[in-house]
Amino acid sequence: MTANLRPIMSVVKSPFAHDTEMALLGTAALVNTAGRAGERLGDIAELDRFAEQWRWTGSRRYDAPELDSVRSLRPVLRRFWEADADAIVKQVNAILREARALPQLVRHDGWDWHMHATSPETPLVDRMAVEAAMAMIDVVRQGELHRLQVCEAEDCGDVLVDLSRNSSRRYCSTTCANRVNMAAFRRRHNLG
């Protein structure tokens, strides 16, 4: 189950810095935990696995209110995939203002210098929101909104971050791509 949370990673150089790329992919993964497969943050243990998988550092409460706050963040972050640049900018600014974000360079856990805008003591939900907002700053400034997409598989709806060189990704996972391709093959060959 955990393996399905991570979007396909690109082997090609993306237009974003590594921390931005990881924040975008982690944000998409978080949004998709409420996707077509049902609730994938069903309990605190699943949140723990998610936080560990996406390397969320800093303090944690490990309680139901923390889990509920992270779940309630998902529809807020999904709006990044549904909005134009002006709406995204308003949302980014609101998130940063509410969290009293203060950007600073940090180095930890094997990561070279990268940007954080919250302290390690900031609640997990605020750290997640601010990381997403900081990544969106790069997306908007670089004119790369087209890289935020919704899976084209008819029965999916999960979001993805297209980091391919030619912006050609259409599906959130190989599972969706294979399902669509198999259905197309069956239609072409009248296999039902």
C-alpha positions as CSV (number, residue, x, y, z in Angstrom):
1,M,0.0,0.0,0.0
2,T,2.8,2.5,0.8
3,A,4.4,2.0,-2.6
4,N,1.3,3.4,-4.2
5,L,1.6,6.7,-2.5
6,R,4.8,7.7,-4.3
7,P,4.3,9.2,-7.8
8,I,6.6,7.9,-10.6
9,M,9.9,9.7,-10.2
10,S,11.5,11.1,-13.3
11,V,15.0,10.1,-14.3
12,V,15.4,13.2,-16.4
13,K,16.5,16.6,-15.0
14,S,13.4,18.5,-13.9
15,P,13.1,22.3,-14.2
16,F,13.1,22.6,-10.4
17,A,15.6,22.4,-7.6
18,H,15.6,19.1,-5.7
19,D,13.8,20.4,-2.6
20,T,11.1,21.9,-4.8
21,E,10.7,18.7,-6.8
22,M,10.4,16.6,-3.6
23,A,7.9,19.1,-2.1
24,L,5.8,18.9,-5.3
25,L,5.9,15.1,-5.4
26,G,5.1,14.9,-1.7
27,T,2.2,17.3,-2.0
28,A,0.8,15.2,-4.9
29,A,1.2,12.1,-2.8
30,L,-0.6,13.7,0.1
31,V,-3.5,14.9,-2.1
32,N,-3.7,11.4,-3.6
33,T,-4.1,9.8,-0.1
34,A,-7.8,10.7,-0.5
35,G,-8.0,9.4,-4.0
36,R,-9.9,6.7,-5.9
37,A,-8.5,3.9,-3.8
38,G,-10.2,5.3,-0.7
39,E,-8.7,6.7,2.4
40,R,-5.0,6.0,2.6
41,L,-4.5,8.0,5.8
42,G,-6.9,5.9,7.8
43,D,-5.1,6.0,11.1
44,I,-2.1,7.5,12.9
45,A,0.1,4.5,11.8
46,E,-0.6,5.3,8.1
47,L,0.3,9.0,8.7
48,D,3.5,7.8,10.4
49,R,4.4,5.7,7.4
50,F,3.6,8.6,5.0
51,A,5.6,11.1,7.0
52,E,8.6,8.7,7.1
53,Q,8.3,7.8,3.4
54,W,8.4,11.5,2.5
55,R,10.9,12.4,5.1
56,W,8.9,14.9,7.1
57,T,11.3,16.0,9.9
58,G,10.4,18.0,13.0
59,S,8.1,17.5,15.9
60,R,5.0,15.4,15.8
61,R,2.0,14.9,18.1
62,Y,1.1,11.4,17.0
63,D,-2.6,11.9,17.8
64,A,-6.0,12.0,16.1
65,P,-6.2,15.9,15.9
66,E,-2.8,15.8,14.0
67,L,-4.2,13.2,11.6
68,D,-7.5,15.1,11.1
69,S,-5.6,18.3,10.4
70,V,-3.4,16.6,7.7
71,R,-6.5,15.1,6.2
72,S,-8.2,18.5,6.1
73,L,-5.2,20.0,4.3
74,R,-5.6,17.7,1.2
75,P,-8.5,19.5,-0.5
76,V,-6.7,22.8,0.2
77,L,-3.6,21.6,-1.6
78,R,-5.6,19.9,-4.4
79,R,-6.7,23.4,-5.4
80,F,-3.2,24.0,-6.7
81,W,-4.0,21.5,-9.5
82,E,-7.3,23.2,-10.3
83,A,-6.5,26.9,-10.2
84,D,-4.9,29.5,-12.4
85,A,-1.7,31.4,-11.5
86,D,-3.6,34.3,-9.9
87,A,-5.6,32.0,-7.6
88,I,-2.5,29.9,-6.7
89,V,-0.6,33.1,-5.8
90,K,-3.5,34.1,-3.4
91,Q,-3.5,30.7,-1.9
92,V,0.3,30.6,-1.5
93,N,0.4,34.0,0.1
94,A,-2.5,33.1,2.5
95,I,-0.7,29.9,3.6
96,L,2.6,31.6,4.1
97,R,1.0,34.5,6.0
98,E,-1.1,32.2,8.3
99,A,1.9,30.1,9.1
100,R,4.1,33.1,9.7
101,A,6.6,31.5,7.3
102,L,10.2,32.8,7.5
103,P,12.3,31.3,4.7
104,Q,15.8,30.2,5.7
105,L,18.5,27.9,4.3
106,V,19.1,24.7,6.3
107,R,21.1,21.5,5.9
108,H,20.1,18.3,7.6
109,D,19.6,14.5,7.3
110,G,21.9,14.1,4.4
111,W,20.3,16.9,2.4
112,D,22.5,19.8,1.2
113,W,21.4,23.4,1.6
114,H,17.7,23.8,0.9
115,M,14.9,26.1,2.0
116,H,12.7,25.7,5.0
117,A,10.2,28.3,6.0
118,T,9.0,26.9,9.4
119,S,10.7,25.7,12.5
120,P,11.0,22.0,13.4
121,E,8.5,22.7,16.2
122,T,5.8,24.0,13.8
123,P,2.8,21.6,13.6
124,L,3.2,19.0,10.9
125,V,0.1,20.2,9.0
126,D,1.6,23.8,8.8
127,R,5.0,22.4,7.7
128,M,3.3,20.4,5.0
129,A,1.2,23.4,3.8
130,V,4.2,25.8,3.8
131,E,6.4,23.3,1.9
132,A,3.7,23.0,-0.7
133,A,3.3,26.8,-0.9
134,M,7.1,27.3,-1.2
135,A,7.2,24.8,-4.1
136,M,4.3,26.5,-5.8
137,I,6.3,29.7,-5.7
138,D,8.9,28.1,-8.0
139,V,6.1,26.6,-10.2
140,V,4.4,30.0,-10.7
141,R,7.7,32.0,-11.1
142,Q,9.0,29.5,-13.7
143,G,5.7,29.4,-15.7
144,E,5.4,25.6,-15.2
145,L,1.8,25.3,-14.1
146,H,1.2,22.9,-17.0
147,R,3.3,20.3,-15.0
148,L,0.5,20.0,-12.4
149,Q,-2.0,17.6,-14.0
150,V,-4.8,15.3,-13.1
151,C,-4.5,11.7,-14.3
152,E,-6.2,11.1,-17.6
153,A,-7.4,7.6,-16.7
154,E,-11.2,7.8,-16.8
155,D,-11.8,6.3,-13.4
156,C,-8.9,7.9,-11.5
157,G,-8.7,11.6,-10.7
158,D,-5.4,11.5,-8.8
159,V,-3.0,14.4,-9.3
160,L,0.5,14.2,-10.7
161,V,3.5,16.3,-11.2
162,D,4.9,15.9,-14.7
163,L,8.7,16.2,-14.4
164,S,9.4,14.7,-17.8
165,R,11.5,16.7,-20.2
166,N,8.8,17.1,-22.8
167,S,5.8,17.4,-20.4
168,S,4.3,14.2,-21.8
169,R,3.0,12.4,-18.7
170,R,-0.7,11.7,-18.7
171,Y,-1.2,9.2,-15.9
172,C,-0.4,9.2,-12.2
173,S,1.1,5.7,-12.2
174,T,2.0,2.8,-14.4
175,T,-1.1,1.0,-13.1
176,C,-3.4,3.7,-14.7
177,A,-1.3,3.8,-17.9
178,N,-1.4,0.0,-18.2
179,R,-5.2,-0.1,-17.5
180,V,-5.9,2.6,-20.2
181,N,-3.6,0.9,-22.7
182,M,-5.1,-2.5,-22.1
183,A,-8.6,-1.1,-22.6
184,A,-7.6,0.6,-25.8
185,F,-6.0,-2.7,-27.0
186,R,-9.2,-4.6,-26.3
187,R,-11.3,-2.1,-28.1
188,R,-9.1,-2.2,-31.2
189,H,-9.1,-6.0,-31.3
190,N,-12.8,-6.4,-30.2
191,L,-11.8,-8.3,-27.1
192,G,-14.6,-6.8,-25.0
